[in-house]
Amino acid sequence: MNAHTPLVARYFAAWNETDAVRRRALIAETYAEGAVYVDPMLEGKGHEGIDTMIASVHERFPAFVFRLLTDIDGFGPYVRFSWELVGPDGTVAARGSDFAVVDATGRFSSVTGFLDAAAQPD
C-alpha cells in the first residue's frame, strides 16, 4: 500500500458523495484550505469551489461514480493515479489521470487532472 492510499481513498469518497454535508466534510479532510483543482473542463479553488465543481459533475452525471483504475504512484509529496467515471450500466463517461501535491498536513494542495477520454457536452 502506498503512503498516500488513505488520502486518495478520501479523494474518491468526496467525488462520489452525493450528500452535500458529508461531501464538504470529506473535502475538508482531503484538500488544504486554499487547494486548487484544475482539469481541461473544470476548476475549483478552496473548499467551496471544489464542492461546487463536484456538485456540478453529479448534476451532469447522476448515479455515476469515480473509480480508481491504477495503482497509486508517488514519491515525496507527489502523487499520480488514473480513474474512470462509470454509470450504473457500465458506461464510461470519462477516463483520465490526476497528478497531485500533498502539503505538510497530509492533504492535497493541488490536483491537476488530464482527460484521456470524455463524453461530449450535451
PLY file of the C-alpha trace (Angstrom):
ply
format ascii 1.0
element vertex 122
property float x
property float y
property float z
element edge 121
property int vertex1
property int vertex2
end_header
0.00 0.00 0.00
1.28 3.45 -0.95
1.57 6.00 1.88
-0.98 8.16 0.03
-3.61 5.41 -0.32
-5.87 6.71 2.51
-5.77 10.25 1.05
-6.65 9.03 -2.44
-9.46 6.90 -0.96
-10.91 10.07 0.67
-10.48 11.89 -2.65
-12.69 9.32 -4.40
-15.13 9.29 -1.48
-15.50 13.08 -1.82
-16.06 12.86 -5.57
-18.65 10.10 -5.13
-20.53 11.60 -2.18
-23.96 12.95 -3.13
-24.90 14.24 0.34
-23.65 17.85 0.41
-22.88 17.91 4.15
-20.84 14.69 4.07
-19.13 15.78 0.84
-18.00 19.08 2.38
-16.59 17.20 5.39
-14.68 14.86 3.07
-13.38 17.82 1.06
-12.07 19.44 4.26
-10.31 16.19 5.20
-8.86 15.74 1.70
-7.92 19.23 0.47
-5.95 22.03 2.12
-7.97 25.21 2.70
-6.55 27.00 -0.35
-6.27 23.93 -2.58
-6.79 24.16 -6.31
-8.22 21.51 -8.64
-7.94 22.01 -12.39
-8.52 19.88 -15.47
-9.42 20.77 -19.07
-13.14 21.10 -18.21
-13.31 22.11 -14.53
-11.65 24.29 -11.94
-12.25 24.66 -8.25
-10.42 26.83 -5.72
-10.71 26.32 -1.98
-13.19 24.03 -0.28
-16.24 25.89 -1.57
-15.03 25.96 -5.17
-14.13 22.28 -5.12
-17.53 21.42 -3.63
-19.32 23.44 -6.33
-17.26 21.72 -9.01
-18.02 18.21 -7.70
-21.73 19.03 -7.33
-21.81 20.10 -10.99
-20.42 16.71 -12.03
-23.18 14.98 -10.02
-25.78 17.13 -11.80
-24.41 16.26 -15.22
-23.78 12.58 -14.48
-26.32 11.43 -11.89
-25.63 7.97 -10.40
-22.16 7.82 -11.99
-19.18 7.03 -9.76
-15.45 7.60 -9.99
-13.25 4.57 -9.52
-9.52 4.05 -9.36
-8.00 2.33 -12.41
-4.33 2.07 -11.46
-2.07 1.67 -8.52
-1.32 4.89 -6.67
2.16 6.06 -7.60
4.04 8.65 -5.62
7.19 9.92 -4.08
7.63 12.66 -1.52
4.64 14.99 -1.80
3.79 13.96 -5.39
1.02 11.50 -6.28
-0.46 10.21 -9.52
-3.24 7.78 -10.34
-5.75 7.06 -13.10
-9.51 6.83 -12.81
-12.75 6.49 -14.71
-16.27 7.86 -14.28
-18.74 4.98 -14.70
-22.52 4.89 -14.92
-24.83 2.27 -13.40
-24.98 0.46 -16.74
-21.18 0.37 -17.08
-20.98 3.32 -19.48
-17.67 5.14 -19.08
-18.27 8.90 -19.33
-14.65 9.92 -18.73
-11.24 8.47 -18.07
-8.09 10.25 -17.02
-5.10 10.68 -14.74
-4.59 13.03 -11.83
-1.34 14.44 -10.54
-1.44 15.91 -7.04
0.76 17.59 -4.46
0.33 16.79 -0.77
1.01 19.53 1.78
2.56 19.24 5.25
-0.87 18.50 6.79
-1.28 15.43 4.57
-3.97 16.97 2.35
-3.91 17.89 -1.33
-2.72 21.43 -2.03
-3.23 20.98 -5.76
-4.66 18.43 -8.17
-4.17 18.62 -11.92
-6.33 16.30 -14.00
-5.70 15.11 -17.54
-8.53 13.58 -19.58
-7.79 10.56 -21.73
-11.42 10.27 -22.86
-14.55 12.27 -22.08
-18.22 12.34 -23.06
-19.10 15.09 -25.48
-21.01 18.05 -24.00
-24.79 17.97 -24.46
0 1
1 2
2 3
3 4
4 5
5 6
6 7
7 8
8 9
9 10
10 11
11 12
12 13
13 14
14 15
15 16
16 17
17 18
18 19
19 20
20 21
21 22
22 23
23 24
24 25
25 26
26 27
27 28
28 29
29 30
30 31
31 32
32 33
33 34
34 35
35 36
36 37
37 38
38 39
39 40
40 41
41 42
42 43
43 44
44 45
45 46
46 47
47 48
48 49
49 50
50 51
51 52
52 53
53 54
54 55
55 56
56 57
57 58
58 59
59 60
60 61
61 62
62 63
63 64
64 65
65 66
66 67
67 68
68 69
69 70
70 71
71 72
72 73
73 74
74 75
75 76
76 77
77 78
78 79
79 80
80 81
81 82
82 83
83 84
84 85
85 86
86 87
87 88
88 89
89 90
90 91
91 92
92 93
93 94
94 95
95 96
96 97
97 98
98 99
99 100
100 101
101 102
102 103
103 104
104 105
105 106
106 107
107 108
108 109
109 110
110 111
111 112
112 113
113 114
114 115
115 116
116 117
117 118
118 119
119 120
120 121
